[in-house]
């Protein structure tokens, strides 16, 4: 579960809680695929992929698009 940054703040950045769920889950899957391609079973520093995705959204590194 994401506690920091707050979910409501993240949802405002991407437009809605539904969009937040989709964007964050897709990015988390990408992060895990990248780690697995490098032969890792988890992300460096043992961070959770969803937490990394949430931080990226909060920092403006990820932007939701209408594809």
C-alpha positions, -999 to +999 in steps of 0.1 A: +000+000+000+012+035-008+014+059+021+040+084+009+033+103-012-004+105-004-027+088-029-049+118-033-018+139-043-008+113-068-043+110-083-044+148-088-011+146-108-025+120-132-062+130-132-080+102-112-074+073-089-083+049-118-056+065-140-032+064-111-038+026-107-032+019-144-001+042-147+015+030-115+009-007-122+023-005-157+054+013-145+059-012-117+057-041-142+083-023-164+106-019-134+104-056-126+110-066-162+141-044-163+154-059-131+147-095-143+165-088-176+195-079-155+192-112-136+178-096-104+149-110-085+140-076-069+149-040-073+181-025-059+178-014-023+149-038-020+124-011-029+090-022-040+082-015-077+049+002-069+066+025-044+092+035-070+065+041-095+046+063-070+077+084-064+083+088-101+047+100-106+049+124-076+082+138-089+067+144-124+089+118-141+059+099-153+030+115-172-003+098-180-012+099-217-044+090-235-032+061-256 
